[in-house]
Amino acid sequence: MRTQHERGIAIGIALLVVLGGLVGPVGATVVASDPAATAPSEDCAFPVERTDATGEPVTVEEEPETVVTLNPSAAQTMWEIGEREKVNGVSEYATYLEGAEDLTTVGAWSVDVETVVKLDPDLVLAPNTVPPETVEKLRDSGLTVYKFEMATSLADVQSKTRLTGELVGACDAADRRADEMVDTLADLETAVEGEDRPRVLYHMGGGYTAGEGTFIDSIIEAAGGTNVAAQAGIDGYAEISEEIVVEQDPQWIFTNSDIGSVPSSSGYEQTTALEKNQTLVVNANYVSQPAPRTVRPVEEITRFLHPTAYHGAMSDGIDFDESLDSNAIHWRGQEIFVADTTADRDTLTLRQVDADGELAGTLVKQFSFSDGSTQVLDTAEYEPGSYAFTEDGDVITVEDGTVTAVTDSSSDAVADGSFAIVEQTFAASFVDENGDPVSAISGSGAGATTPVRFESNRASYDVVVSSDDFEYDDPELARTVLRSSAFGREDVRLDHDAEEFILEGVRDGAYTVDFTDRDPGTYDFEFEVVDTAVADNASIAITEGEPALELDTNSASVHRGDVAEIDIDFINGATEGTLLVGDPSTDGYRANVSLVDDGDGSLTVAVNTYLAGTNPSKADHAAGDIIWAESNGDRATPENGADPSQELDGLLDTGRYEVAVATENDVDRAAATSDDVETLVVEPRKTHALSTWRVGPGNAGHLDAPSDIPRLTRNKILTETELVTPGDYLVAEISASGLEGLLGREADLDDGAITDDFEDAISPANTSAETWKGPRTESFGLFLEASDPAKNREPRRVDLHDREFETVLYNGTQDTYYAVVDLDEVVDEKPGALDEDTTYDVVFSVMDSRLLGYDESAWATEGDDLHETVSASIAVEEADATFRTKSVPDGEGVVVAPADEQTITGQTTLAPGSEVLVSVHTDGPDPFVKSDSAVEVLPNGTFATEFDFSDRGANEPFEVSVSSPRFEEETVTTEGFVVSPATTTAVPTPTQSPTTERSTVELTVESTESTAAGTTSASPVSETSQTSTPGFGVPVALGGLLLALVFSVRP
């Protein structure tokens, strides 16, 4: 007799057959929508466009910062590819994942649409089981939703993993995880190749199983089994009778941890599986979810079906050094793996083999296999010699760690079954270039190198390198060992558990060790072989070398007009010297710079390539504005002397310039006896682009450093825009190289906050109102200009420098400037400067004749055509707001129920992050006022807050207001209605928001109220947004019930 639980499962499976269309055809093979998803991705460039299971192209414009997963398999995939930090919402069945219990739950088998919308994710990952109506509602709310096809094979899981990586910007990690699946499954396939395939049944509960064309079927096949349900002609998920079970006689039966056990009925008791107690319970979260961890149950099932083959291929995760092989050499100290997977052998005996090749009479040790099929032989416990495993005096042969045969005790059997334990010899010593031992080398600067020689009777081995002078993970240890040796970084492994630095694949020979820049002294090293623990020590003394200067990098590059930084190291006691930039004979230019170190051993010289080649005596700047030392304690002094090669007619040309340093103070001797010579590359400069962003007044003060830009962008407080309202802060993002020299020596380019320097660099001669009609040949400018001026009028131009910048930030690695302007300042200082409903061009213009290489006199004829200009358009609109309303019998307005936690939403043109005051009130016989003064505008321009209406009666009107001092009328008010839930059943229809327009969606919802004629009537109601998770109708509701019951096939 079936239990109530089993009957529930049966009903669920039956519903699956009836409503199969809700989850895709049962047993069908689903091909990925995009062929590219089935192969490793070449890159992870955005935008990404893929066609999903709805047949619609889905475009992810940029790498998502936040992701909601509507099914546990998508969540598991995010965890497995290292993107769990992006997930801010999961389904109920994903909370088994570490940390997922702290995230917002967005439903189980049905989706809480309102919660998902409130989370406002950049991307929603949906399973094939989510109804199309739900996907549409999420998309209508402005969310990007990708719905996956149904996975029916392990290949589908690999494709889905790679596709997920592409969608979330983790292609490399997803490819690695998918490749790991491919490799593991390939290993298992190789392991079971040629093996008999046991008959296997998957028990789902309620008498149901998984037949041909199912995900479970692919798992059984991959594990080296034969699915008896498929053999019996069962397709998809269906009921299997006990008669068929008896007829097919499965040798193994497995189920999942949600079911927990297999039936104990008379039919099942007749199977080989129950007679031999060959049943297995696997983790339901892994076997039922098409995600990367599916490989784990495949491994587990393989290990039970094919223990010998599995242990040979996978070694069962046991920690050991090598697998035992008869007739092979094993090194003393190694831990050797051996497995005896037969069911009828409990004990093996290890015996020594004498010099004549015969078994010695003395027993060495017995190994019990009664508690498991594996043992690890610690060879450090045994003396060097020959050994063999025996059973009852007969020799056992072992291949790749697994017992393969029992022979006899003859000499031939001993020769074939014995193995050797050999002591490894090992020595390490520092030697010179001739291979002779050395105890000291001279000079800790460039060239302070010496080889270390390894010698052993073993061909190849791994060595732990340790020293009291280095931590195991100290990058300097890697640099010392790797910089000049035959080892590469691929030969190094850091064991963080054991805190060891390991060289892999060491062979006999000498390997150069580099002590460049190391302090004088004695360095002691210990070298220990990983698996045998034989070790040797070696020491080397580094003595003081000759004073010298070194350039810290092989070459440096700078855009023409920018400031180049040249890093110099003073070694072996050097304190002063000379820097030469350029060679008069090849470059037509040379800067001679005297250097004095402040004693810390390093000095950074800044070279302003905008002023390089100018003579301070003929210009309005000092020599220290051309070349200077970055640190106040250091000195870098340009020495003009009588060298005419230091003067140029124009800007320093692009190209490669020789950079040399020497301890000599005399220029000629320094050029002839340089300690180090490298290259400075001067590249062309360009004004690339300008884009516009905006931020609310409450968040503009958070822009203090360039690192704040991605943070506020990630939080969607700083947003790229073509729309602003008075009171916003405009952020002009200017991409231009070659402007650092114009900012001057005092600009703190490393810190990134350059407001005063940026303002000072804009010449007043270029920004006065009169000069817009005169020559503009210096520096650069930033201004607003009306896009469509009145007829016969010059376009209205507002110079933003006159308004003063709130802040200016500079990201030197990206050659990008961020100029932040308070638009209220523009309006206050010049009323009418910004007209609402008007489009303006934000213009950045590089005007400087020296930087651009034109003659100032040419401006009279060619004018602004000589400048480099980039621009972007912005539209100025009125600051305003609207509420999302619904149509009810009493009119149009905000509709709430007489309950707590009632959400009121709206849309505004204010910048994201701005705050508004939302209040509800009535002046009727029972007056009330409720307000929320800190309602934040979300990235999509909406705002939302909750009020408690549980104390209000049905059909009660009220007013709802949203206020901001930036609104033209300051307060926007509309009607509201408290309506019973039965009246507020509604579907979305569009309303006009301040900035967006929604397409029309019409649905009809059937009420349960009977008409006079005894039939049901349709009660259409329209709204601009849903306030609760919508009903899916009877078929979809049954589908949800089905999926809740059939938990053994979770999405």
N, C-alpha and C positions, 0 to 999 in steps of 0.2 A: 504494500500500500504506500502511495506517495505521501510525503509530508506536505503540510501547507506551503512550506518554503519551496519544495520541488514543484508543486502545482503552479506557484507564482512564476517560477522560471519557465515552466512549460507554456503558460499563457504569454509570457514575454516573447518566447521564441515564435509562437504562433502569430503574434502580432507582427513580428519581424517579417514573416512570410507575407502577411496581408499588406503591410505598409512598407514593403521593401524599398519603395521609391524614395522614402524619406532619408535613407542612409546609403543609397546607391545600390545597384544590383548585387545581390548576395553572390559571392563567389566569382564575380566578374573581375577580369584583369584590367586595371585602370592604367592607362598610359599617361605619363606626365604631360601637362599642357605645353610645356616648353622643352624641346629636346636638350637645350643647354643645361637644364636642371639635372640631367642624368650623368654629366661628366664634371670633373673638377673645373672650377671656375678659374679664369685667367686673372681676373682682378675683381675689385669690389667697387667699381665706379658708380656714382649716382648721377642722374636718376636711373632707377631700375624699373623696367616695365615687364610685367609677366601677366599672362592670361590665367585666371584662376578657375576654380570649379564652376563658377556661375557663368563662365563664358565671356566675362567682361575683362578688358585689359585693366590691370591695376598698376598705377605708377607711384613709386616711392621716390619723392623728389630729392630727399637728402637723408643721410644716415639718421635713423630714428634715435631719439634720446630715451623715449619711454615706449613700452610695448605691453599690451594686455593680451594674455593667452586665454582662450575660451575653452581649451581642452588640456588634459594633463600631458598628452604626448608632446604638444607644442612647448609646454613649460619645461618638460624634461629635456627636450632638445636645446632650449635656451640655456639650461643649466650645464649641459654637456659640452656646449661650445663656448662656455665662459662668459655668457652675456646675461647672467642672472641679475646683475645690478640694474639692467634696463627695465626689467619686468616690474610693473607696479600694480598688476591685477592678475589673479589666477582663478581657475575653477576650483570647486570644493575638493575634487579628487586629486588635485596637484599638491595638496598641503603636506604630503609625505616628504616632499623635497626639502632639503635643509634651508631654513630661513623663509620658506613659502608661507608658513603659518602666520607670519607677521604682515603679510601683504593683504590687500583688500580682496575679498572673495566676490566674484562676479556671477555666481550661480553654480549649479551642478550640471544637470542635463539641459535645463533651460537657462537662458541668458538674462541676467538683470540688466536690461538695456540702459536704464537710467543711471545705474552705478557706473557702467562703462563710459557713458557720455561724460559724467562728472569727472572721471579720472583723466579725460582729455588726452589719451595716448597718441603718439605720433603714428602708431601702427597697431592694428588688431589682427591677431592670428586666429582664424576660426577653423574648426574641424568640418569634415564633410557632413556631419550630423546636424549642424546649425541650419534651421530652415531659411529658405531664401528671403522670407519676409523680415526675419531678424537682421540679416545682412543688409537689406535695403534700408531698414530703419537706422541702423548704425551709420550707413553711408549718407543718408539724408541729414544726419546730425553733423555732417562735416568730417567724419572719421574715415581714414584709409583702412579698408578691410581686405585681407587676403584670405580666401576660403580654399583649403587644401582639398585635393582629390582623396578618395578613399585608398588607403594603402592595403594591398592584398599580398605583398611579398616583401622579403627582406631587401630586395633591390629597390623597392619603392621607398623604404625607410632611408636608405642611403641617399636617394635622390631628394627626398624631403629634407634631409639634414643639410645638404648642400644648398638647396633652395632657400631654406630658412637663413642660412649664413649670408646669402646674397641680399635678402630683404632687410636684414638688420645690420649689415656692414661688418660681418665677421666671416668673410669668405675663407681666409686662410685657416682659421680655427675650425670651421665647419668641414673644410676639405680634409684637414688632419683627422678629425673625428670620424668622418665617413671612410677615410682610407684605413683607419684602425679597424673599423668594422669589416671592410673588405679583406684586410690582411688576416684578421682572426678567422673569418669564415673560410678563407682560402686554406688556412692551416688546418681547420677542422675537416674541410673537404678532402685535403690530402691525407689526413689521418685515417679517415674512414673509407678511403678508396680501396676497393677490392674486398672490403669486409662484408660479411653477411649482414643484411639489414633486418633487424628484429621487427616484429609486428607490434605496432603501438596504437593505443587508443587514448584520445583526449576526452576526459569526462568533464562536462560543463555543468552538470547538475540537472535534475529533473528528467533524466533520460536522454538528454541532448548531447550532441558532439559536433565537431568541426570536420566537414568533409573536404572534397576536392575544391581547389580554387580559393581557399581561405588563407588568412594570414597564419593561422595555427598549422595548416597543412605545410606551408613553406618552412616553418620552424622544425617540424618533425623530419622533413626531407633533409634539411641542412644538418640535422643532428645524426644523420645516418640511419634513420628509421623508415618504416613503411607504414603509412597511415591506413589502418584497416577500414576506417570509414570511407575513405576514397576508394579502396579496393572493393568495397561492397556497393559502389555506385552512388554513394551519397554526395550530393553537391551542396556546397554552402553549409549553413548552420541548420541542422535538422535533427529530428528524433531518431534514435537507433534502438531497435528492439533487442531484448535480451537474447532472442533466438539468433540474431545476426552476430551479437557479441560472442555467443558460444561457438557459432560456426566459424567466425574469423579467428577465434582463440588468440587474443593479443598476448604477447609475451611481456609487455610493459604497459601499465596504465598510469598516466599522469594527469594531475588536475592542478588548479591554482589555489593560492592561499586563502582566497575568499570562500571557496567551496570546502577545502580542508581535508576531505577524505573521499575514497571511492566507495561505491555501493557494496554491501555485504550480502546481497541477495544470492539465491541458489545458482542463478545463471552466471553471475560474475565469479562465484566461488569455484566454478568449473574451469576457469581460465588458467593458463600457465602463469599469468602475472600474479594472481592471488595465491596459487599453489606454491610459488617460489618467493612470495612476498616481494615481488618486483613492482612496487608502486612508488611514485615520486610526486611531491608537492612542490611547485615552483612559485616564485613571487608573482602575485597577480598584477602588480604595478609594472612589471617588466614584460611578462608574457602577453599582456592584454593591450599594451600601449605601443603603437608603431613608432618607436623612438630608439635612439642609440643603445639604450640599456637592454634592448631585446636580445642582444648578443649573449647576455649573461645566462638566460634560460637555455639558449642553444648550447652553450658550453656545458651547462650542468647536465642537460639530457644526454649529450654526447658522452660525458664522463661515465654515466651509468650504463648506457647502451654498449659502449666500446671502451672499457677501462684501459686495456693494454694499449690500444692505438692512441687513446687520449693522453695517457701518461707519457708515451713516447714523444708526442708532438707538443704537448703543453706543459708537461712536468708538474701539473697540479699546483703551481704557484709556490712550491716548497723552496726554501732558501738553500741553495747548494752551489758548488763551483763547477762540477762536471757530472755527466751521467756515466755510470760505470759501463765499461766495455771489456769483454773478455779479450785476452791476447793484446792488451794495450798498456801504455805507460800512464800512471797517475802519480802526481807529485805529492810527496809527503806534506801534510798540512792542509791539503784540499779536503773539502767535504763532498763526498761522492754519493749521488742519488741512485737508488736501486728500487725497483717495483716488482712485486710478485702478485699478479692480478688473478691468478687461478683461485678457484673457490675451495680446493681440497688440500692446500698446502699451508701449514701454520708456522713451521720453523725451518730456517736455513742455517747451516753451520759454516763459519769461515775457518778454513784450515790453511796452514803454510805449505808451500811447495819447496822441497829441498833442492840441492844443487843438481841432483840427478833427474829432476823433473818428475819426482814422485810425491804423492801426498804425504806430508809428515804426520806422524801419529798424534801429535799434540793438537788438541782443539784450541783455537784462538778465541773464538767468541760465537755464541749463538744469537740469532736475530729472530724475534717473534713477529709474525705478520697477522696475529689473531685480531689485533685491534685496528688493523688497517692494511692497506696493500703496499705501503711504501716505507722505506727506511733511508736514513742518511748515514753513511759510513765516514767517521772522522778519522782520516788517515794519520793524523798527528799522534794517535794512540798506538800506532804500530811501527815496528822497526822496518827499515827498507828491506825489500825482498819480494818473492813471488807468493801469491795467494790465490785461493779458489773457493767458491761457495759449493757446498755439497748438501745433498739430502740422502740420508741413510747410506752414506759412503759413496754415492754416485755424484759425479761432477755436474754442476749447473752451468750452462752457458748463458751469458747476459749480453744483450745488444742494445745500445743506446738507452741504458738504464732499466731495461725490462727483461725479466727472465724469459728466455725463448725455448729452452729445451733442457731435459734431464738425460744425461748420457750414461756413462759408466765410470769405472775407476781406472781404466787403462791409461797408459802413458800418452796415447794420442788424445784421449779425452781431457787429460790434465793439461796438455799443451794447448788444446783449443779453448779450454775454459778458464785458464789462469790469467791473472793480470799482475802487473808489477807496480810496487810502490817505491819511488826513487827520491832520494834527498836532492833538493835543488841547491846548487852552489850559486853565490851571488856576491859581486863586489862592485863598489862605486868609488870613484876617485876623480879629483880635478887634475887635468893634465894640460900641457902646453900644446902648441901647434904640431910638435913633433911626437906627441903622445907620451912624453916624459912627465912624471908626477910634478905638480907645482903646488906651492902652499900660499903664494901671494902674487898679486898683479898690481901694477902701478897705474894710478889715474882712475878717478871715479867719474870722469866726463865721458865724451864720446869715445868709443873704442874700448871701454872697460869691459872686455869680454874674455871668456876662457871656456874651454870644453869640459864637460863632465863625461867620464867614460863608464859604461856599464859592461860587466862581463858575467856570463852564466852558462851553465851546461844546458839550459833550456832555450828553445828557439825564440819564443815570444811570450810576454807576460805583462801584467799591469803593475805599476809601481805607485805607492803613496809617497808624495813628497811633503815633508814637514820641516819647519824651522821655527825657532823661538823668535825670529825676527819678523815673521809674517803670520797673520791669521790664515786659515785654510782658504777663505773666500776673499782674501785681500787681492784686488786687481793687480797690485804690484808684484805679487808672487807669480801670477800668470805672465805678466810682462817680462819679469826676470827670466823665467824658464822658456818662454815662447818667442821672445822678440827676435832673436838671432839664431834659433835652433831649427833642427829638422822637424820639430813638432809643430803641428797646426792646432787651431782651437778645436777642430773636430777630434783631436786626440786627447782632449782634456775632459774629465768628468768631475763635477763637484758632488760629493755624497754629503748632503746636508744633514742626514740623520747621524752619520758617523763623524761629520765635520772633517772630511778628508778631501784633499786635492790629489787627483789620480791621473797619472799619465797612462794611456792605454796603448797596447801594442809595442812595448819597448823591446828592442833587439840589441844584441851586442854592438857596440860602437861608441863614438864620441859625439856628444851633442853640445853645441855652443850655448853657454849661459851668459846673459847680458846683465852687467851691473852698472850700466850707464845711469848717472844721476844718483847712485846710491852713496850714502855717507861713508867715509873711510872707516874701517873696522874689520873685525873678523865675523864671517857669516858661517854658521854651522847648519848643516842639513842632514836629515835622516831619510834614507830611501828604503822602503819596505815593500816587498812583493805582496800583492793583495791576498792571494789565496793560500800561499805557503808560509807567510809571515817571516821569511828569511829577510834580513835587513843588513844595511851597512851605513856607516856615517862618513861624511866628507866635509872638510872645512876649507875655506879660502879667505885670505886677508886682502882687503882693498886698501892701498896706500894712497896718500895725497898726490894728485897730479898737478900739472902746470896750470896756472890761471888761464881761463878761456871764456869766451862768450859763445852762446849757442842760440840759434833761432828755434823757437819752440815748435814751429810747424814747417812742413816742407814747402808750402806755398800759401799765400793769402790772396784774396780777391776782393775787389771793391768796385762799385759803380762810379763812373766818372762824376765828380762833384761831391761824392760822399767822403766820409772820414775812414781811412784805413787804420787798422790796429795791428801793430807788429809786436809780438811777444818775444822777449829776449831773456835768456837765463844766464846768470853770472855764476860760474862754477870754479871750484878749487881756489876760492879766495879772491877771485876777480872782483873789483869794485868800480872800475871805470873802463871806458873804451869809446869806440866810434861806430856809428851806423852810417852806411852808404846806401842810398836809394837811387838806382839808375847808373848807367855807364855812359860818359860823354861820347865815347866813340861809337856806340851802337844805339843809344837812346836819345842823344842830343840833350840830355838832362842828367844832373846828379845833385842830390841833396846831401850835404855833409852835416852830420849831427853828432855832437859830443854827448856822451852818456855818463851819468854818475848814479850808481845804485845806492839806495838808502840802507842797504845791509841785509835785506830779506832774500837776496839772490835772484830776484826777478824784476823786470821793468817792462812796461807796456808803452810803446811810442805811438801817438796818434798823428796821422798825416792827413791834413785837409787838402784833398785833391782839387778842391775849388780854388784855393789860394796858392797851391804849389806852383813855384816858378815866378811868383810875384816878388818884387823888391820892396820891403817895408819902408825904405827911405823914400820911395816914390808913391807910396799908397797911404791909405788912412787906417792901416792896421799894423800891429806889431809882429815881429818875427815869431813870437810865442803863439800867435793865432794861426800860424802855418803848420808848425810842428811843436808838439809838447809831450810831456810825460803825464800819463793818466793819474798816477799817484803823486800826492803833494810832496812826499819825501824824496822821490826820484827827480832827476833832472835830465831833460833832453833838449839841448840848445842848438838851433840851426846856426851853422858857422858859414856866413856868406863869404867872407874874405874877399879875394879878388877873382873868384871863380865865376866867369860870365856864364857858364853852363847852367847855373842855378836860376837864371832869369829866362822866362818864356814870354812870347807875345800874347798867347792865349791860354786856354785851359789845357791841362796835361792831356796828351793824346791817349787813346786806348792802346792796349798792347801789354807786353810782358816786360817788366823792369827787374833787373838784377838787384837783390838785396843782400848786403854783406855786412858782417860784424867782425870786429877785431879788438884786441886789448890795446892796440897802438892808438895814440892820440894824433899822430901825424897822418894826414889824409892819404898821401902817396904810399907810405909804408903800410897803412891799414888796407889799402886796395891791393897791395902786393902780397900781404901776409894775412889774409882773412882767415879767421877761425872757422867760419861757417858761411856758406853762400846758398841762398834760396831765391824765390821768385815772388814778386808782387804783380798780380794781373789786374789791370784797369779795364773794366768792361763798359760797354755803352750804357748810357742811362736812358730812361724813358718815363714819360707821364702816361700811365696805363689807363686808369679808369676812375670813376667816382660813382658811389652808390649812396643811397640815403636810408637812414634808419631813424627810429624815433623811440623815445623813452618818456615815461610819465615824470612829472616834477618830483614825485616822492622818491624816485629811484635814481634820478640823475646824479645825486650826490654819492652814489655807490660806484661811480666810474672814477676810480683813483689810479689804476694801473692797467696796462694792456691785458693782464690776465683776467681782469674783470669783464672784458668784452665777451669771451666765450662762455663765461659763467652766466652772465645775464642773458646771453643768447640762448644758452641751453635751457634756462628757466623760462624762456620766451617772454622776458620782461623787456629786453631790447629786441625790436623786431624790424626787419627790413620792410620798407613801405614806400608807396608813392602818394600817401595821404597823410596830412598832418592837420591838427587843429590848433588854434591859438592857445598857448599855454603849454603845448608839448615842448620837449627839448629835441631839436634836430641834431642828429649825428651824421656828419658828412664823412664817409669813409673814402679816403683818398689814397689810391695806389700809385706811388710815384717814387722812383729811385733818383739818386743824385742830388738830393736837397739838403743833406746833412751839413755840408760845408756852409750853406747859407745861414744855418741856425747858429753857427759860431762855437767857439771853444767852451763856453759855459753851459751849453746844452747837455743835460744828463741823459744821453741817448740810451744808456744801459737801464736806467730806472724807468724810462718811458714816459714820465710826466713832463711835458715840455711847453706848457701853456705860455709862460712869459717869453721863452725863446722864440716860439712860433709867432707871437704877436710882434716881437721886436724885429723879426726878419721881414715882416711885411712893411716895406718902406712907406712912411707917411706921404712921400711924394707920389706914390702910386695910388693912394687911397683917398686923397682929398677930392671933394666934389669937382673942383675946377680941373683937376688933372685928368679926369676921365676924357677931357677934350684935348689933352696935351700928350707929350711923350710918356709912354709907359714902358720903360726899358730896364727896370730893376726888380729883382726878387720875384714874388708871386702874390696872387690875390685870391680871395674867396668871397663870392657875392651872390645875391639873388637877383634874377632878372625876369620880368614878366614875359611869359612865352608868347603872348598875343597882344602886343601894344596897340594903343589906339592909332587910327590913321594919322599919318603925317607927324607922328610923335616918336621920340626916342623911347626905347623900352625903359620902364621904371627899373632902376638898378639900386639895390640896397647893399652897401658894402658891409659884410658881417664883421670886419675888423673894428669898425666904429662902434659896434654893439658890445664888444669885449666877449671873449670866449669863456664859457663856463669852465671848460678844461680842454686841453689838447693832449692826446696820448699818441705814442709812437711805438710801433712794433718793428724793430730794425731787421729782424730775420725775414720779415715779409714785405719790407719797404712800404708799410701802410701807416697812414696817419688817421686819427679819429678826432675831428674837431666838433665839440659839443656846444651848441648855441641855444640859449633860452629864447624862444620865439616871442615870449612876452616882452623881452627887452627890445626886440625889433619893433613891436607895435608901440611900446611906451615912448621910445625915443624918437620915433618917427610915425606919428599917428597916420593910419591909412596905408602904411607901408605894405601890409599884408591884407589884401582883400579876400573875403570869403568867396568861395565858388570861383576861384581864380587859380590858374596853373602857373607855376614859376619854374625857371631853370636854376638849379644850384650849380654854379660855375666855379671851377678851380682853374686858374690860368698861371702858367709859368711864363714870366715876362723877361727874365734876366738875360741881357745881351751876351754877357760873358759865358754863362752856362749854356745858352743855345747857339752861341757862335755867330752872331750877326752884328753888323755895325750899327751903333745907335742912330746914326744919321739916316739909316734906311727906314726907320719907323715913320718918317714924314711922308713917305710914298707908299709903303706897304702896310703900315699900321699893325693892327692886332693879328694879321695873317702870319706875322713872324713868331707869334706866341704858340706854346703848346697848351691846349685847352681840352678839358674833359668836363662833362656836365651830366646831370640827371634831372628829371622833372618831378615835381611834387605838386599835388593839388591841395589847396587850403580849403577846408570845409568847416562848416559850423559845428561846434561841439554840441551834441544832442544825444538823445536816448529814446528808445521805445521799449514797451513791454511786449512779451509774448502773450497773446490773448486767445480766447476761444469764443465760439458762437454758442450761446445758450438761449433758451426761450426769452429771457429778460433782456437780451442784447449782446453786445460784444464787449469782452473785458477779461481781466485776469480772473481765473476760476480756481478756487480751492475747495477742499472738503472740510467739514467740521471735525477736524482731527489735528493732532500735532504733527510736526515735521512736514509742513506744507511748503513746497518750493515755489518761489516766485522768481522768474527769470526775465531777462531783457537783453537788449543789444545797445551798444553805444559807440560813438566815434572816438572816444577818449583812448589814449594809449594804454596797452596792456600794463597791468601793475598799478594803474590809477585807482583811487578809491572814491566811491560814491555813497551817499546816504539813501537808504531805502526805508520807507515808512508806510504803514497801513493805518488807517484811522476811519472813524465814522462820527458824525455829529448827531446821530439818531437818538431815540429814547434810551438806548443803552450804549453810550459813547465809549470808545476805546482808542488807544494809540499804542502801536508797537513799532519799533524802529531798530535798524542796524546801521551804525555809522561807519563801519569799516568793511564795506563790501568791495572786494577787489575785482577789477576788470580782468577777465581771462584772456589768454593769447588769441582766441578767435573773436574777441570783441564782445563777448557775452559777460553778463554778471548774474549771480544767483545767490539767494539767501533763503533761509527757512524761518517760518513763523508758526506759532502754536495757535490753531483756530479751534481747538477742542472745546473752548468755552463759548463758541459762537453757534448760533442756530442756523439751520438750513434756510436757503433762499434769502439770506441777509446780505444787503449790498454794503459796499465800503469803497473807499478811495485808496489807491496805492500811488506813491510818489517816489521819484528818484531825483536827488538834488546834487548839484556840484556848482561851485562858484564859477566854473568855466563854461557852464551852459549859458546860452544867450538869455533864456528866461529864468535861469538858475534852478527852477523846479519843473519837472515834467510829471503830469498827473493823468491818471486814467481810472476808469471804473473797475470795480472788482465785485465778485459774487461768491458767496459761500453756498455751494451746491452739493446735494447728496451724491454719493458715488454713482448711483444708478443713472443719474442725469448726466454725469460727466464722462460717460463712456464716449471716447472720441477717437478721431484719426487725424493725422497731420494734414493741414492745408497751409498754403503759404501766406505770410504777411510780409509787408515791405519793411525791412530793417534800414537803419541809417546808411549802411554801406553795402548790403548784399541783397540778392533776390533769390528766393527759393522756387524750385519748380513745383507745380501742383501735383499732389498725390491725393486720390480719392478712394475711400474704401466704404463698404457698408457693413455695419456690425449688427448681427441678428440679436434682438433682445429675447428674453425668455418669457416675456409677458404675452399672454394669449389675447387675441382680438375676440370680438363678439362672435365671429364665425368659427372660432376654435383654432385658428391658424396663427403662426407667429408673424410679427410685423417687424420690418426693418426700421431702425431708428438712427438715421445718419446724423452725426454731430461733427463739426469741424474744429480743428485747433491748429496752432502754429508749432507746438512741440508736445511730445508725450510726457506724461507725468508719472507713469508707472510702467512696469514691464507689460507690453501688450499681450492680449490673448492670442494663441496661435490657431484657434479653431479646434474642432473635435479630432481630426486626423492627426494634427501635430501634437495635441495633448496626449493622445494615445501613444504617439511615437516617443514622447518624453517618458511616459510610464514604461514603455517597452525598454528604453535604454537604461532606465533606473534599475529594471529587473535584470537585464542581461549585462550584469557588471563584468562578466568574464570577457567581454569584448569591448573594452573601453576605447574611446577614440584617442 
